[in-house]
Amino acid sequence: MLKLSIVIPAYNEGATINYILDKIVSVTLLNNIQKEIIIVNDCSRDNTEEVVFNYMQYNPNCPITYFRHQVNRGKGATLRTGISKASGDFIIVQDADLEYDPNEYNLLLGPILEGFADVVYGSRFMGGKPHRILFFWHTLGNKFLTFLSNVMTNLNLSDMETCYKLFKREIIQSIKLVENRFGFEPEVTAKIARIPGIRIYEVGISYFGRTYQEGKKIGWKDGIRAIYCIIKYKFMK
C-alpha cells in the first residue's frame, strides 16, 4: 500500500500546529494512500513540544513520529532530518502554520499517480484557488527569485519558493542537501533540475499567507541568501 510522508518543520508553532495536524488527519488521499506524519521541532522556545505531545496522547492512532533538535539549526536542516527519517513512497513538505491547505495534497499527488511526474511543485501564482492579498514587495521578491532560479536551471517554474514540494522518496533522499535555512528552496530546485530525465510538474494551489505579526519568519536576509544559493548551486553539486 502506498504511503505519503508529510514532513513538518516546526519552530515556535505552538499556536497553530494542532490545527494543521487536524487538517492533515482529516484528508482522504487518492488511491487510499496512507499517511506518515514526521514532525521535527527545531528547538522551539514556545510550547510547540507540549502541544505535539498532547496531540499524540489524545490521538494515539495518528501516525506521528516526533524528533527534536537540541539547538536551533534552521528550516533546511530541519527538513533534512525529516526527509532522512521518511519511509513513504512520496514525501511532501508541510509548514506548521496555516498558510497551505493539506486538502490540496491530492492535487500534487495526481501527476505522480498518473505516471507523468517525479516531482510536483504547488504554485501560489497559477490557477484559480484563493490567495490572501499581502505584501507587494514580498511577492515581487518571490517572483524575482523564481526568475533567477529559472535562468540558472533552465526550468520554467512559476513559484520556486513554494513550501509545497512533493517528491518521490528515492529521488529526494538521493540528493545531498546542505543548506540550513531558507536556502533549501533554491538548493533543492537546482539539484533536482540536474537529474537526467527528471519530470517536474506544477499545479495551482491556494495560499492563506500570514503577516509578520502573525508569525511569518522569512526576511530580506533570507532573500539575499537565496540569491547566493541560486548562483552557487548553478555551478556546485
N, CA, C and O of each residue as an XYZ file, in Angstrom:
948
protein
N       0.844     -1.200      0.000
C       0.000      0.000      0.000
C       0.880      1.251      0.000
O       1.843      1.339      0.762
N       0.546      2.206     -0.851
C       1.350      3.417     -0.962
C       1.221      4.290      0.283
O       0.204      4.266      0.976
N       2.282      5.066      0.553
C       2.290      5.928      1.741
C       2.902      7.273      1.405
O       3.884      7.356      0.669
N       2.312      8.328      1.952
C       2.813      9.693      1.826
C       3.429     10.125      3.143
O       2.759     10.125      4.176
N       4.706     10.495      3.113
C       5.367     11.050      4.291
C       5.211     12.562      4.273
O       5.581     13.215      3.297
N       4.668     13.118      5.338
C       4.412     14.556      5.460
C       5.407     15.109      6.468
O       5.285     14.861      7.667
N       6.389     15.857      5.984
C       7.463     16.367      6.836
C       7.115     17.784      7.283
O       6.932     18.679      6.458
N       7.026     17.976      8.595
C       6.633     19.260      9.166
C       7.789     19.846      9.965
O       8.071     19.369     11.065
N       8.468     20.871      9.442
C       9.462     21.579     10.250
C       8.745     22.559     11.172
O       7.887     23.318     10.721
N       9.083     22.547     12.441
C       8.337     23.378     13.396
C       9.289     24.187     14.259
O      10.171     23.639     14.918
N       9.096     25.499     14.245
C       9.839     26.381     15.138
C       8.873     27.421     15.680
O       8.389     28.276     14.938
N       8.597     27.345     16.968
C       7.664     28.256     17.646
C       6.295     28.273     16.961
O       5.766     29.337     16.639
N       5.733     27.086     16.743
C       4.432     26.960     16.088
C       3.374     26.374     17.024
O       2.426     25.728     16.575
N       3.543     26.604     18.326
C       2.599     26.058     19.287
C       1.175     26.547     19.103
O       0.230     25.856     19.485
N       1.007     27.727     18.524
C      -0.338     28.293     18.366
C      -1.126     27.659     17.226
O      -2.354     27.744     17.198
N      -0.423     27.019     16.279
C      -1.122     26.543     15.077
C      -0.918     25.071     14.760
O      -1.692     24.508     13.986
N       0.097     24.423     15.329
C       0.452     23.093     14.845
C      -0.657     22.075     15.079
O      -0.813     21.151     14.280
N      -1.433     22.219     16.155
C      -2.530     21.264     16.356
C      -3.603     21.411     15.293
O      -4.235     20.425     14.911
N      -3.819     22.637     14.806
C      -4.816     22.851     13.759
C      -4.368     22.250     12.431
O      -5.180     21.669     11.710
N      -3.081     22.386     12.100
C      -2.603     21.804     10.846
C      -2.631     20.284     10.937
O      -2.889     19.613      9.937
N      -2.370     19.731     12.119
C      -2.458     18.279     12.282
C      -3.893     17.801     12.092
O      -4.121     16.762     11.472
N      -4.860     18.545     12.619
C      -6.270     18.189     12.401
C      -6.596     18.154     10.912
O      -7.281     17.246     10.442
N      -6.104     19.143     10.175
C      -6.363     19.197      8.734
C      -5.732     18.005      8.020
O      -6.354     17.400      7.146
N      -4.506     17.672      8.389
C      -3.822     16.547      7.764
C      -4.574     15.245      8.025
O      -4.786     14.442      7.116
N      -4.968     15.051      9.271
C      -5.662     13.814      9.643
C      -6.978     13.669      8.890
O      -7.371     12.559      8.529
N      -7.657     14.782      8.653
C      -8.990     14.729      8.038
C      -8.949     14.460      6.532
O      -9.973     14.120      5.940
N      -7.773     14.609      5.904
C      -7.673     14.442      4.451
C      -7.719     12.964      4.075
O      -7.013     12.146      4.664
N      -8.549     12.629      3.097
C      -8.546     11.301      2.498
C      -7.767     11.368      1.187
O      -8.154     12.086      0.265
N      -6.685     10.628      1.108
C      -5.801     10.701     -0.047
C      -6.274      9.787     -1.174
O      -6.964      8.794     -0.943
N      -5.889     10.145     -2.393
C      -6.213      9.334     -3.561
C      -5.683      7.914     -3.406
O      -4.651      7.683     -2.775
N      -6.403      6.980     -3.986
C      -5.968      5.570     -4.025
C      -5.732      4.980     -2.641
O      -4.957      4.037     -2.477
N      -6.412      5.549     -1.650
C      -6.275      5.061     -0.269
C      -4.828      5.095      0.223
O      -4.404      4.238      0.998
N      -4.078      6.097     -0.238
C      -2.697      6.265      0.220
C      -2.690      6.553      1.723
O      -3.481      7.359      2.214
N      -1.810      5.900      2.426
C      -1.678      6.092      3.863
C      -0.761      7.278      4.170
O      -0.025      7.743      3.299
N      -0.810      7.758      5.407
C      -0.016      8.925      5.797
C       0.998      8.559      6.873
O       0.760      7.709      7.732
N       2.127      9.230      6.789
C       3.152      9.195      7.826
C       3.496     10.646      8.132
O       3.985     11.358      7.255
N       3.253     11.096      9.354
C       3.495     12.484      9.733
C       4.792     12.548     10.531
O       4.917     11.917     11.581
N       5.753     13.312     10.027
C       7.054     13.452     10.693
C       7.221     14.905     11.117
O       7.349     15.793     10.274
N       7.218     15.143     12.416
C       7.388     16.484     12.963
C       8.816     16.625     13.481
O       9.290     15.801     14.263
N       9.488     17.676     13.037
C      10.835     17.960     13.537
C      10.810     19.332     14.190
O      10.674     20.352     13.515
N      10.943     19.344     15.507
C      10.932     20.572     16.288
C      12.348     21.144     16.322
O      13.264     20.526     16.864
N      12.514     22.323     15.742
C      13.845     22.928     15.632
C      14.171     23.758     16.872
O      14.448     24.954     16.786
N      14.130     23.083     18.041
C      14.468     23.719     19.323
C      13.600     24.954     19.571
O      14.106     26.043     19.845
N      12.280     24.760     19.469
C      11.346     25.860     19.710
C      11.464     26.392     21.127
O      11.788     25.660     22.062
N      11.194     27.684     21.266
C      11.239     28.326     22.582
C       9.856     28.493     23.176
O       9.719     28.987     24.295
N       8.821     28.087     22.438
C       7.456     28.199     22.949
C       6.970     26.805     23.354
O       7.783     25.941     23.683
N       5.668     26.581     23.333
C       5.085     25.323     23.797
C       4.823     24.331     22.666
O       3.958     23.464     22.795
N       5.562     24.446     21.557
C       5.354     23.531     20.431
C       5.430     22.074     20.863
O       4.553     21.279     20.521
N       6.458     21.721     21.602
C       6.630     20.326     22.016
C       5.466     19.856     22.882
O       4.960     18.751     22.690
N       5.042     20.676     23.824
C       3.916     20.316     24.687
C       2.646     20.081     23.878
O       1.911     19.124     24.122
N       2.393     20.964     22.909
C       1.198     20.828     22.076
C       1.253     19.529     21.269
O       0.251     18.821     21.164
N       2.410     19.217     20.703
C       2.548     17.990     19.911
C       2.361     16.758     20.793
O       1.655     15.825     20.411
N       2.983     16.749     21.963
C       2.839     15.603     22.855
C       1.389     15.415     23.292
O       0.903     14.286     23.363
N       0.699     16.514     23.585
C      -0.719     16.420     23.946
C      -1.537     15.868     22.783
O      -2.442     15.056     22.972
N      -1.203     16.323     21.584
C      -1.941     15.837     20.410
C      -1.716     14.337     20.226
O      -2.658     13.598     19.939
N      -0.496     13.898     20.387
C      -0.193     12.477     20.246
C      -0.884     11.655     21.328
O      -1.324     10.534     21.076
N      -0.976     12.212     22.521
C      -1.621     11.496     23.624
C      -3.113     11.306     23.366
O      -3.664     10.234     23.618
N      -3.761     12.360     22.861
C      -5.211     12.296     22.650
C      -5.586     11.725     21.286
O      -6.765     11.517     20.999
N      -4.587     11.472     20.449
C      -4.827     10.863     19.135
C      -3.830      9.722     18.943
O      -2.961      9.795     18.073
N      -3.952      8.671     19.749
C      -2.938      7.604     19.738
C      -2.837      6.855     18.413
O      -1.815      6.222     18.150
N      -3.865      6.909     17.577
C      -3.833      6.207     16.298
C      -3.296      7.077     15.166
O      -3.176      6.620     14.029
N      -2.974      8.329     15.481
C      -2.438      9.229     14.464
C      -0.966      8.875     14.207
O      -0.179      8.807     15.151
N      -0.589      8.651     12.957
C       0.764      8.155     12.656
C       1.827      9.245     12.704
O       2.396      9.611     11.676
N       2.096      9.769     13.914
C       3.063     10.851     14.096
C       4.374     10.294     14.637
O       4.388      9.512     15.588
N       5.468     10.708     14.017
C       6.802     10.471     14.557
C       7.417     11.832     14.867
O       7.390     12.740     14.037
N       7.967     11.960     16.065
C       8.440     13.263     16.541
C       9.947     13.244     16.780
O      10.489     12.310     17.370
N      10.612     14.306     16.304
C      12.041     14.491     16.535
C      12.269     15.924     17.020
O      11.484     16.826     16.728
N      13.341     16.111     17.753
C      13.652     17.453     18.276
C      15.131     17.741     18.149
O      15.966     16.950     18.589
N      15.459     18.887     17.540
C      16.839     19.349     17.526
C      17.181     19.948     18.889
O      16.360     20.644     19.486
N      18.368     19.686     19.371
C      18.787     20.207     20.669
C      19.217     21.671     20.595
O      19.231     22.371     21.607
N      19.568     22.127     19.393
C      19.850     23.544     19.153
C      19.104     23.955     17.885
O      18.812     23.112     17.037
N      18.799     25.231     17.755
C      18.117     25.720     16.556
C      19.075     25.680     15.376
O      20.155     26.269     15.422
N      18.672     24.980     14.316
C      19.559     24.774     13.169
C      19.017     25.366     11.876
O      19.765     25.488     10.905
N      17.743     25.737     11.830
C      17.178     26.331     10.630
C      16.270     25.379      9.876
O      16.312     24.164     10.071
N      15.445     25.956      9.007
C      14.433     25.158      8.290
C      15.069     24.100      7.406
O      14.602     22.962      7.375
N      16.132     24.458      6.682
C      16.757     23.491      5.795
C      17.282     22.279      6.545
O      17.088     21.143      6.113
N      17.948     22.521      7.669
C      18.458     21.421      8.490
C      17.320     20.584      9.045
O      17.420     19.360      9.129
N      16.246     21.247      9.420
C      15.084     20.541      9.956
C      14.459     19.648      8.892
O      14.058     18.520      9.179
N      14.376     20.154      7.661
C      13.837     19.347      6.572
C      14.752     18.163      6.261
O      14.265     17.075      5.956
N      16.047     18.355      6.333
C      16.966     17.235      6.100
C      16.711     16.120      7.109
O      16.694     14.942      6.752
N      16.514     16.496      8.358
C      16.222     15.492      9.382
C      14.946     14.737      9.039
O      14.916     13.507      9.069
N      13.891     15.480      8.711
C      12.611     14.842      8.409
C      12.671     13.969      7.176
O      12.140     12.858      7.174
N      13.313     14.458      6.124
C      13.409     13.691      4.876
C      14.192     12.401      5.102
O      13.840     11.356      4.553
N      15.244     12.468      5.903
C      16.061     11.275      6.150
C      15.300     10.206      6.918
O      15.615      9.021      6.806
N      14.304     10.610      7.694
C      13.540      9.662      8.502
C      12.311      9.123      7.773
O      11.674      8.187      8.257
N      11.969      9.693      6.625
C      10.734      9.328      5.934
C      10.835      7.938      5.313
O      11.886      7.544      4.808
N       9.727      7.206      5.361
C       9.688      5.858      4.791
C       8.604      5.710      3.733
O       8.421      4.622      3.186
N       7.879      6.792      3.435
C       6.800      6.706      2.466
C       7.300      6.619      1.035
O       8.482      6.827      0.759
N       6.377      6.305      0.125
C       6.708      6.281     -1.295
C       6.919      7.693     -1.831
O       7.679      7.907     -2.775
N       6.228      8.660     -1.207
C       6.307     10.064     -1.601
C       6.532     10.903     -0.353
O       6.151     10.513      0.750
N       7.161     12.069     -0.543
C       7.421     12.982      0.567
C       6.929     14.364      0.177
O       7.213     14.842     -0.921
N       6.192     15.004      1.072
C       5.754     16.387      0.860
C       6.161     17.220      2.068
O       6.163     16.737      3.200
N       6.504     18.478      1.810
C       6.845     19.423      2.879
C       5.583     20.169      3.279
O       4.850     20.666      2.424
N       5.330     20.248      4.588
C       4.162     20.957      5.115
C       4.600     21.875      6.241
O       5.041     21.397      7.286
N       4.488     23.188      6.050
C       4.775     24.106      7.147
C       3.768     23.915      8.269
O       2.642     23.474      8.040
N       4.186     24.252      9.491
C       3.344     24.031     10.665
C       2.326     25.130     10.877
O       1.490     25.032     11.776
N       2.380     26.188     10.057
C       1.380     27.244     10.165
C       0.172     26.879      9.302
O       0.027     25.723      8.905
N      -0.680     27.835      9.013
C      -1.915     27.561      8.269
C      -1.922     28.212      6.895
O      -2.989     28.475      6.340
N      -0.722     28.479      6.329
C      -0.659     29.146      5.032
C      -1.012     28.217      3.868
O      -1.492     28.668      2.829
N      -0.771     26.928      4.051
C      -1.004     25.951      2.990
C      -2.036     24.923      3.454
O      -2.059     24.544      4.625
N      -2.879     24.481      2.538
C      -4.028     23.647      2.876
C      -3.772     22.181      2.538
O      -3.648     21.841      1.361
N      -3.691     21.304      3.539
C      -3.481     19.878      3.275
C      -4.565     19.232      2.417
O      -4.332     18.175      1.831
N      -5.733     19.841      2.333
C      -6.771     19.298      1.465
C      -6.335     19.274     -0.002
O      -6.987     18.643     -0.833
N      -5.238     19.957     -0.319
C      -4.764     20.013     -1.697
C      -3.631     19.029     -1.985
O      -3.033     19.067     -3.060
N      -3.336     18.146     -1.025
C      -2.332     17.108     -1.282
C      -2.657     16.322     -2.551
O      -1.767     15.988     -3.333
N      -3.934     16.034     -2.741
C      -4.324     15.220     -3.894
C      -4.031     15.920     -5.222
O      -3.787     15.264     -6.234
N      -4.056     17.267     -5.212
C      -3.703     17.999     -6.426
C      -2.261     17.714     -6.823
O      -1.948     17.569     -8.005
N      -1.383     17.636     -5.819
C       0.029     17.382     -6.096
C       0.293     15.909     -6.381
O       1.173     15.578     -7.176
N      -0.453     15.036     -5.746
C      -0.261     13.612     -5.974
C      -0.707     13.192     -7.368
O      -0.159     12.249     -7.938
N      -1.707     13.893     -7.923
C      -2.297     13.493     -9.189
C      -1.292     13.224    -10.300
O      -1.299     12.128    -10.862
N      -0.417     14.190    -10.644
C       0.516     13.962    -11.758
C       1.476     12.792    -11.523
O       1.896     12.140    -12.479
N       1.827     12.521    -10.264
C       2.706     11.392     -9.977
C       1.949     10.081    -10.120
O       2.446      9.139    -10.738
N       0.746     10.015     -9.553
C      -0.032      8.785     -9.617
C      -0.444      8.448    -11.049
O      -0.619      7.280    -11.397
N      -0.594      9.483    -11.873
C      -0.953      9.260    -13.275
C       0.254      8.910    -14.139
O       0.116      8.641    -15.332
N       1.431      8.915    -13.533
C       2.633      8.487    -14.234
C       3.331      9.563    -15.034
O       4.195      9.263    -15.858
N       2.963     10.837    -14.799
C       3.567     11.929    -15.571
C       4.783     12.545    -14.890
O       5.687     13.031    -15.568
N       4.818     12.531    -13.562
C       5.766     13.370    -12.827
C       6.579     12.567    -11.824
O       6.160     11.509    -11.356
N       7.748     13.097    -11.509
C       8.583     12.596    -10.416
C       8.584     13.576     -9.242
O       8.746     13.181     -8.087
N       8.401     14.856     -9.556
C       8.377     15.940     -8.565
C       7.248     16.886     -8.954
O       7.059     17.182    -10.134
N       6.495     17.364     -7.956
C       5.401     18.303     -8.228
C       5.502     19.483     -7.267
O       5.571     19.301     -6.051
N       5.510     20.700     -7.826
C       5.505     21.925     -7.031
C       4.077     22.483     -7.009
O       3.369     22.458     -8.016
N       3.681     22.973     -5.865
C       2.399     23.653     -5.747
C       2.599     25.152     -5.884
O       3.202     25.782     -5.015
N       2.096     25.725     -6.967
C       2.352     27.142     -7.255
C       1.253     28.036     -6.686
O       0.062     27.803     -6.892
N       1.694     29.065     -5.965
C       0.762     30.076     -5.453
C       0.393     31.102     -6.510
O      -0.483     31.936     -6.279
N       1.048     31.057     -7.671
C       0.876     32.095     -8.681
C       0.205     31.587     -9.951
O       0.254     32.257    -10.982
N      -0.413     30.426     -9.895
C      -1.148     29.931    -11.044
C      -2.443     29.264    -10.571
O      -2.540     28.821     -9.427
N      -3.420     29.201    -11.454
C      -4.683     28.566    -11.118
C      -5.663     29.529    -10.486
O      -5.372     30.709    -10.295
N      -6.828     29.002    -10.168
C      -7.920     29.843     -9.670
C      -8.233     29.676     -8.204
O      -9.333     30.015     -7.766
N      -7.283     29.156     -7.426
C      -7.501     28.947     -5.998
C      -7.399     30.272     -5.236
O      -6.760     31.206     -5.720
N      -8.020     30.372     -4.048
C      -7.967     31.626     -3.293
C      -6.578     31.937     -2.757
O      -5.836     31.038     -2.359
N      -6.234     33.228     -2.752
C      -4.948     33.695     -2.245
C      -5.177     34.940     -1.398
O      -5.850     35.879     -1.824
N      -4.617     34.935     -0.208
C      -4.702     36.137      0.619
C      -3.808     37.223      0.030
O      -2.671     36.961     -0.362
N      -4.332     38.441     -0.027
C      -3.567     39.566     -0.565
C      -2.731     40.164      0.563
O      -3.255     40.619      1.579
N      -1.397     40.149      0.350
C      -0.500     40.668      1.373
C       0.511     41.643      0.776
O       0.116     42.706      0.297
N       1.789     41.318      0.790
C       2.848     42.289      0.560
C       3.300     42.307     -0.899
O       3.681     41.277     -1.454
N       3.253     43.494     -1.513
C       3.695     43.627     -2.903
C       5.164     43.277     -3.047
O       5.534     42.507     -3.933
N       6.017     43.840     -2.175
C       7.453     43.635     -2.333
C       7.845     42.198     -2.046
O       8.786     41.676     -2.646
N       7.128     41.554     -1.131
C       7.404     40.144     -0.856
C       7.061     39.295     -2.072
O       7.813     38.390     -2.434
N       5.938     39.584     -2.696
C       5.536     38.848     -3.900
C       6.516     39.097     -5.038
O       6.912     38.171     -5.746
N       6.908     40.379     -5.208
C       7.868     40.713     -6.258
C       9.194     39.992     -6.023
O       9.824     39.503     -6.960
N       9.606     39.935     -4.755
C      10.844     39.236     -4.416
C      10.762     37.752     -4.761
O      11.704     37.184     -5.314
N       9.626     37.125     -4.431
C       9.448     35.715     -4.768
C       9.540     35.487     -6.277
O      10.179     34.540     -6.735
N       8.896     36.364     -7.036
C       8.895     36.195     -8.489
C      10.289     36.437     -9.066
O      10.686     35.776    -10.026
N      11.032     37.383     -8.485
C      12.403     37.620     -8.947
C      13.279     36.403     -8.673
O      14.052     35.985     -9.535
N      13.161     35.834     -7.474
C      13.965     34.660     -7.136
C      13.622     33.480     -8.046
O      14.504     32.731     -8.465
N      12.336     33.326     -8.342
C      11.933     32.262     -9.257
C      12.508     32.493    -10.647
O      12.997     31.564    -11.290
N      12.445     33.748    -11.108
C      13.004     34.088    -12.425
C      14.498     33.774    -12.472
O      14.975     33.149    -13.419
N      15.233     34.209    -11.449
C      16.677     33.979    -11.420
C      16.975     32.485    -11.358
O      17.891     32.006    -12.025
N      16.215     31.755    -10.570
C      16.387     30.309    -10.493
C      16.140     29.663    -11.846
O      16.885     28.774    -12.258
N      15.103     30.103    -12.534
C      14.795     29.540    -13.849
C      15.922     29.798    -14.844
O      16.253     28.934    -15.656
N      16.511     30.999    -14.775
C      17.639     31.323    -15.656
C      18.779     30.330    -15.437
O      19.413     29.871    -16.387
N      19.026     30.008    -14.165
C      20.160     29.155    -13.834
C      19.871     27.670    -14.060
O      20.791     26.899    -14.331
N      18.611     27.264    -13.951
C      18.269     25.838    -14.053
C      17.643     25.462    -15.387
O      17.503     24.280    -15.702
N      17.261     26.482    -16.183
C      16.556     26.264    -17.443
C      15.194     25.602    -17.228
O      14.714     24.863    -18.088
N      14.581     25.868    -16.086
C      13.203     25.451    -15.828
C      12.280     26.632    -16.104
O      12.747     27.751    -16.318
N      10.980     26.389    -16.102
C      10.026     27.489    -16.240
C       8.990     27.462    -15.122
O       7.789     27.587    -15.361
N       9.485     27.296    -13.896
C       8.614     27.319    -12.717
C       7.989     28.697    -12.541
O       8.556     29.709    -12.953
N       6.822     28.718    -11.928
C       6.213     29.998    -11.573
C       6.368     30.313    -10.086
O       6.095     31.439     -9.669
N       6.806     29.327     -9.268
C       6.895     29.549     -7.826
C       7.936     28.614     -7.214
O       7.595     27.604     -6.598
N       9.204     28.964     -7.391
C      10.288     28.153     -6.839
C      10.268     28.135     -5.320
O      10.650     27.137     -4.708
N       9.822     29.239     -4.697
C       9.894     29.383     -3.246
C       8.720     28.737     -2.507
O       8.634     28.855     -1.285
N       7.829     28.069     -3.205
C       6.676     27.471     -2.544
C       7.088     26.444     -1.499
O       8.099     25.760     -1.653
N       6.301     26.342     -0.437
C       6.513     25.285      0.555
C       6.134     23.926     -0.018
O       6.837     22.939      0.200
N       5.019     23.874     -0.754
C       4.501     22.591     -1.224
C       5.338     22.034     -2.375
O       5.176     22.410     -3.536
N       6.226     21.136     -2.011
C       7.020     20.379     -2.975
C       6.828     18.906     -2.646
O       7.056     18.485     -1.512
N       6.416     18.133     -3.621
C       6.172     16.709     -3.415
C       7.156     15.919     -4.279
O       7.289     16.171     -5.477
N       7.842     14.960     -3.651
C       8.891     14.206     -4.325
C       8.625     12.713     -4.213
O       8.037     12.255     -3.233
N       9.052     11.958     -5.207
C       9.232     10.537     -4.986
C      10.369     10.380     -3.983
O      11.404     11.036     -4.097
N      10.167      9.507     -3.000
C      11.117      9.441     -1.886
C      12.536      9.129     -2.349
O      13.491      9.743     -1.871
N      12.684      8.183     -3.272
C      14.028      7.777     -3.659
C      14.788      8.913     -4.332
O      16.019      8.941     -4.304
N      14.066      9.845     -4.934
C      14.712     10.980     -5.590
C      15.245     11.968     -4.569
O      16.421     12.327     -4.612
N      14.396     12.412     -3.650
C      14.820     13.447     -2.705
C      15.843     12.887     -1.709
O      16.727     13.619     -1.264
N      15.737     11.612     -1.356
C      16.705     11.049     -0.418
C      18.053     10.775     -1.074
O      19.045     10.554     -0.379
N      18.098     10.786     -2.395
C      19.369     10.561     -3.088
C      20.181     11.843     -3.259
O      21.340     11.795     -3.670
N      19.572     12.990     -2.943
C      20.228     14.279     -3.135
C      20.907     14.715     -1.840
O      20.303     14.657     -0.769
N      22.153     15.148     -1.938
C      22.850     15.674     -0.769
C      22.504     17.148     -0.611
O      22.892     17.978     -1.433
N      21.774     17.466      0.447
C      21.366     18.837      0.740
C      22.182     19.370      1.910
O      22.456     18.638      2.860
N      22.571     20.638      1.848
C      23.452     21.198      2.876
C      22.942     22.508      3.480
O      23.392     22.892      4.559
N      22.026     23.196      2.819
C      21.576     24.495      3.317
C      20.788     24.337      4.618
O      19.957     23.438      4.744
N      21.054     25.214      5.577
C      20.421     25.100      6.886
C      19.165     25.949      7.046
O      18.290     25.615      7.845
N      19.069     27.048      6.291
C      17.906     27.912      6.498
C      17.010     27.868      5.263
O      16.738     26.789      4.737
N      16.550     29.024      4.797
C      15.601     29.060      3.692
C      16.286     28.859      2.338
O      15.626     28.884      1.298
N      17.605     28.661      2.348
C      18.290     28.303      1.118
C      17.916     26.927      0.601
O      18.310     26.545     -0.502
N      17.153     26.174      1.400
C      16.683     24.857      0.964
C      15.962     24.932     -0.364
O      16.165     24.074     -1.223
N      15.113     25.951     -0.556
C      14.269     26.012     -1.753
C      15.091     26.122     -3.040
O      14.913     25.294     -3.933
N      15.989     27.114     -3.172
C      16.798     27.162     -4.402
C      17.775     26.009     -4.523
O      18.068     25.561     -5.631
N      18.285     25.520     -3.396
C      19.223     24.400     -3.466
C      18.548     23.140     -3.998
O      19.060     22.507     -4.921
N      17.417     22.777     -3.429
C      16.759     21.544     -3.867
C      16.283     21.675     -5.306
O      16.308     20.699     -6.057
N      15.847     22.872     -5.701
C      15.399     23.076     -7.078
C      16.555     22.908     -8.052
O      16.416     22.240     -9.076
N      17.697     23.512     -7.737
C      18.864     23.416     -8.613
C      19.351     21.977     -8.734
O      19.711     21.531     -9.823
N      19.364     21.260     -7.631
C      19.902     19.901     -7.649
C      18.940     18.912     -8.309
O      19.377     17.956     -8.950
N      17.653     19.136     -8.159
C      16.683     18.292     -8.848
C      16.745     18.534    -10.352
O      16.649     17.597    -11.146
N      16.907     19.804    -10.737
C      16.932     20.145    -12.162
C      18.075     19.460    -12.900
O      18.004     19.275    -14.115
N      19.135     19.080    -12.173
C      20.290     18.449    -12.813
C      20.122     16.944    -13.016
O      20.941     16.319    -13.690
N      19.072     16.355    -12.442
C      18.882     14.909    -12.561
C      18.450     14.574    -13.990
O      17.440     15.102    -14.456
N      19.175     13.724    -14.687
C      18.801     13.400    -16.074
C      17.394     12.802    -16.162
O      17.048     11.881    -15.422
N      16.605     13.339    -17.069
C      15.269     12.803    -17.311
C      14.233     13.119    -16.258
O      13.126     12.583    -16.316
N      14.553     13.981    -15.286
C      13.598     14.300    -14.221
C      12.357     14.982    -14.804
O      12.454     15.822    -15.699
N      11.197     14.604    -14.279
C       9.933     15.161    -14.751
C       9.332     16.009    -13.629
O       8.852     15.480    -12.626
N       9.367     17.330    -13.811
C       8.880     18.271    -12.797
C       7.579     18.901    -13.295
O       7.507     19.406    -14.415
N       6.569     18.862    -12.455
C       5.280     19.457    -12.793
C       4.917     20.517    -11.758
O       5.449     20.527    -10.648
N       4.003     21.409    -12.139
C       3.412     22.392    -11.233
C       1.899     22.258    -11.248
O       1.305     21.941    -12.279
N       1.281     22.499    -10.102
C      -0.175     22.613    -10.030
C      -0.513     23.863     -9.229
O       0.239     24.237     -8.329
N      -1.606     24.500     -9.532
C      -2.021     25.678     -8.784
C      -2.593     25.296     -7.427
O      -3.368     24.346     -7.313
N      -2.207     26.040     -6.403
C      -2.715     25.813     -5.053
C      -3.205     27.127     -4.460
O      -2.918     28.204     -4.982
N      -3.940     27.026     -3.373
C      -4.366     28.211     -2.639
C      -3.256     28.645     -1.676
O      -2.299     27.907     -1.437
N      -3.404     29.850     -1.132
C      -2.383     30.365     -0.226
C      -3.026     31.325      0.762
O      -3.579     32.358      0.385
N      -2.938     30.955      2.047
C      -3.523     31.758      3.116
C      -2.381     32.371      3.929
O      -2.170     32.025      5.091
N      -1.653     33.287      3.291
C      -0.444     33.848      3.882
C      -0.691     34.560      5.200
O      -1.778     35.078      5.457
N       0.342     34.573      6.025
C       0.237     35.289      7.293
C       1.217     36.452      7.314
O       2.203     36.462      6.576
N       0.938     37.426      8.162
C       1.789     38.595      8.292
C       2.933     38.291      9.266
O       2.945     37.246      9.917
N       3.890     39.215      9.357
C       4.971     39.036     10.310
C       4.449     39.092     11.743
O       4.996     38.433     12.628
N       3.394     39.878     11.978
C       2.774     39.920     13.298
C       2.131     38.583     13.651
O       2.029     38.218     14.822
N       1.698     37.858     12.619
C       1.068     36.556     12.833
C       2.082     35.415     12.885
O       1.706     34.262     13.099
N       3.363     35.727     12.690
C       4.389     34.708     12.865
C       5.238     34.388     11.655
O       6.066     33.479     11.718
N       5.059     35.113     10.536
C       5.889     34.850      9.363
C       7.345     35.122      9.712
O       7.647     36.114     10.375
N       8.264     34.238      9.264
C       9.652     34.313      9.727
C      10.642     34.753      8.663
O      11.683     35.315      9.002
N      10.357     34.521      7.395
C      11.334     34.802      6.354
C      11.504     36.311      6.178
O      10.525     37.056      6.212
N      12.740     36.758      5.991
C      13.022     38.190      5.865
C      13.954     38.478      4.710
O      14.305     37.587      3.937
N      14.358     39.760      4.600
C      15.165     40.173      3.446
C      16.532     39.489      3.426
O      17.079     39.241      2.352
N      17.085     39.183      4.594
C      18.369     38.497      4.632
C      18.267     37.111      4.005
O      19.210     36.632      3.376
N      17.108     36.470      4.184
C      16.906     35.169      3.562
C      16.806     35.311      2.047
O      17.211     34.410      1.312
N      16.275     36.428      1.580
C      16.237     36.688      0.147
C      17.632     36.827     -0.439
O      17.912     36.316     -1.523
N      18.511     37.523      0.284
C      19.897     37.672     -0.164
C      20.590     36.307     -0.210
O      21.322     35.997     -1.151
N      20.346     35.510      0.812
C      20.932     34.162      0.844
C      20.400     33.317     -0.309
O      21.139     32.529     -0.897
N      19.111     33.482     -0.633
C      18.522     32.718     -1.734
C      19.214     33.060     -3.053
O      19.501     32.172     -3.855
N      19.484     34.359     -3.277
C      20.195     34.760     -4.495
C      21.568     34.093     -4.543
O      21.973     33.560     -5.576
N      22.268     34.128     -3.431
C      23.581     33.482     -3.346
C      23.481     31.993     -3.672
O      24.308     31.455     -4.407
N      22.452     31.325     -3.114
C      22.294     29.885     -3.328
C      21.944     29.564     -4.778
O      22.429     28.579     -5.335
N      21.107     30.392     -5.383
C      20.735     30.170     -6.781
C      21.976     30.175     -7.668
O      22.128     29.323     -8.543
N      22.857     31.139     -7.434
C      24.075     31.233     -8.233
C      25.055     30.119     -7.852
O      25.666     29.500     -8.724
N      25.202     29.870     -6.564
C      26.140     28.868     -6.081
C      25.836     27.493     -6.659
O      26.729     26.810     -7.161
N      24.544     27.083     -6.585
C      24.216     25.716     -6.975
C      24.019     25.556     -8.482
O      23.730     24.461     -8.966
N      24.179     26.653     -9.215
C      24.313     26.530    -10.657
C      25.620     25.821    -11.011
O      25.704     25.094    -12.001
N      26.626     26.049    -10.185
C      27.969     25.573    -10.506
C      28.463     24.492     -9.551
O      29.409     23.772     -9.871
N      27.829     24.367     -8.372
C      28.288     23.372     -7.397
C      27.264     22.266     -7.257
O      26.059     22.512     -7.325
N      27.742     21.043     -7.060
C      26.863     19.902     -6.841
C      26.609     19.729     -5.361
O      25.886     18.816     -4.961
